[in-house]
Amino acid sequence: MGQTESIILIVGIIVTLGTIAFTIQTMEERKQARKRLVLSYKSQIRDALNIYKSLPDVIMTLELHDFISRYILKKWNKLHEIDTTQDSLRSLNTFQERIKNRVITQQLPQGSMTVYQEEGQVYHTLGLLKETTRWLGGLSKSKQIPESTFNELGWLVKDFYDRVSCDIEIFDAQETLSQHGEKAGFHKFTIALRSLSNLNQSEALDAQIFEIHKLMEKLKTVIEEQKAEEERLRIEKEREEEDK
């Protein structure tokens, strides 16, 4: 074999080895990119599922429910296009059953002035609503949803945040009533009622407002009776002073 042929052979070997190395590198990069995409989809599904499961029925509107469930199903389908496991399929089926069976109702317990019965539940839900807003903001920032969708859903979440926050004012009014009597309690309930009324654009809070009105009417009657009794005692005392 001549020198020229040897050089050609060596160059051919080098090119072949380079091609093999490039192919292996490309396959590895694709494998890593696929792995990162799978992890990304799983993370997105997990975050959305946490929001879906955490939000109580009383603040889960049809719009919010439909958006979150569609988002999760879309991400799951994307995941299964590149990676399908039996565990993932079972989890998807479980979620689909959950969507089908979840009853969306925002009815408060009959006769309730508040969304929740304990103040701790209020602060827990406010935290969930903040987390939901952050999640929606992240989707908007990453261009996964249009700004109009973020504004619409963000408004719904804020509306519920304000509504649930009113529970704190009502609990404060109840505590004031218990500790300081009807007159002080009536004043606090007036403040809470004003806050709720400002949020009642769609009249969805009518039942809650009605219960507060009903209690305030009772308090008003007691306050008037107290005033009448105080006036009676004042007059009686004046007469006793005049008789001396």
N, C-alpha and C positions, 0 to 999 in steps of 0.2 A: 504494500500500500504506500502510495507516494505521500509526500508532505502535504500537498494540497488536499488530498482525500482525507488525510488524518485530521486536518484542521476543520474540514466540512463536517466530519463525523463528530468531532468534539463540540462544534457549534450546535449541531443538531441535537446532541445529548443535552447541552445546556438549555436550549430552547424548550425541549421536551420536559426537562425537570422544572423549568420556570413555569411552563404551562400547567403542569401537575400541581405545583405549589400554589399558583394563582387560583386554580380550580378549588383546591382544598380550602384556601383562605376564603374564597367567595362562599363556599358551602358553609363554612363555620360562621361567617358573618350573617348569612341568611338564617342559620340555626339560632344564633344569638338574638337576631332581630325578631324572629318568630317567638322566641322565649320571652323577650321583653314585652311583646304585644300581648301574649297570653297573660302574663302577670298584670299588665295594664288593664285588660278587660276584667280580670278577676277582681282587681282592686276597685274598679268602677262599679261592678256589680255588688261587691260587698258593702261599699259606702252607701249606695242607693238602697240596698236591702235594710241596712241599719236605720235609715231615715224612714222607710216604709213601715217597718215593724214597730218603731218607737213612737210614731205619731199616734196619739189616741184617736178613737173614732169621733169623739166630740169635736175635734178640730180638723178632721180629714174631710175636705170638701171633695166633690166629684171631680172637679178640675184638677186638684192636686193629686188625687188618687189615680186618675187616668194618665196624667203626665208621668208620674213616678213608675207606674207599672209598665207603661209603654217603653220608657227609657230602659228599664231593667231587661225586658224581653228583647229589645233591640241589641243590647250589649251581649246578652246570652247567645243570641243567634250569631252574632259576629264571632264570639268565642268558639262556638261549635263549628264554624266554617274552617277553623284552623286547628282546633284541638277539642276532641270529644271523648269524654270518659263516662263510665256508668254512673259514678257519683254525681257528676255534673248534670247528667240527664235526669237523675232522680230528684236532685235539688230543684231543677227547672220545673218538673212535673208538680212537685210539692208547692212551689210558688204559684203556678197556674191555678191549682186548686184553691189556694188561699185567696187569690184575686176573685175567683168565681164565688166563693162563699162569704167574702167579707161584706157585711151590710154597712153601707154608708148612711149613718144617721147622726144628726147633730142635736138631737133632742136632749135637753137637760132632764135630770130626775124631776118628777112632778112636784111642784111646790118649792123648788130650789131657787134661792136668790143668787147662787154662785155656780160657776162651771164646776168647781171642785169643792169637796167637803173639808179638805185640810189644806193649810197654808203650804205645807211641804210639797204637796202635789203641784201647787201653782208654780213654785220656783223651779221644780223639776221640768215642767212643761215649758216654761219660759226659756230654759236652757236648750231644750229640744228645738224650739222655734228659732233660736239664734243659730243653732247648728244647721238647721234647714236653710236659713238665709245664706250662711257661708257656703253651703254646698251648691245652692243655685248660683251664687255669685261666681264660684269656681267654674261651673259649667259655662256661664256667660263669658268669663274672661278667656277660657280656652276655646271659645267659638263653637262649643258643642250645642248651644241653643242660641237663638237670636235674642237681641236685646229686648224686643217686644215681649217675648215669652218670659224673660226674667222679670221685666217690669210688672207684667200681669200676675205672675205667681208670687213675686216678692210683695206685691200689694196685699194679696190674700193672706200671706204669712204675717205681715205687719198688722193687718186688721185683727187677726186672732191673737197676736201678741198683746195688742192694746186691750182687747176684750178680756183675756185671761188676767192681765194686769189689774183690771177693775176688781177682781176678786180680792186683791190685797186691800183695796179701799173698803170693800164691804166687810171683810174680816176685822179691819180696824174699827169700823163703825159698830160691829157687834161687840167688840171688846170694850169700846167706849160706853156703850149702852149698859153692859154688865158692870163696869167699874164706876161709872159716873152718872148713871141714870138716864131717864128718857129725854130730857132736854138736850144734853150734850150728844146723846146718841142720834137724835133727830137731825141735828146739825151735820154730823158726819155722814148720815145716810143721804142727806140732801146733796152733798158733794159727790158721793158715789153715784147717785142717780143721774146727776148732770153729766158725769163722765160716760156712763152707759148710753144716755140719750144721744150724746154727740156721735156715738158709733152706730146708732140704730138707723142707718140710712135705708136699709132694705127691710126694716121691721122684723128682722130675725130675732131680735132681743126682746120682743114684746112680752113674752111669758116671764122672763127674768125681771123686767121692769115692773110688770104687774105685781109680782110678789113683793117687791120692795115698796111699791106704792101701798099695798095692802098693810104691810107692817107699819109704814109711816102714818097711815090713817089711825091705826090703833095707838101709836105713840102720841099722836096729836090729841086724841081723846083723853089719854091719861094726863098729858100736860095741861090741858084745859081744866080737867078735874082738880089737878094739883093747884092751879091758879085760883080756882073757885074756892078751894079749901083754905088756901092762904089768905084770900080776901075775907072769908068768913071769920077766920081766926083774928085777922087784923081788926075787923069791925067789933068783934066780941071783946077784944082787948081794950079798944077805945071806950067802949061802953063801961067796962069795969073801971077804967081810969076816971071816967066822968062821975061814976057813982060813989067814988071815994070822997 
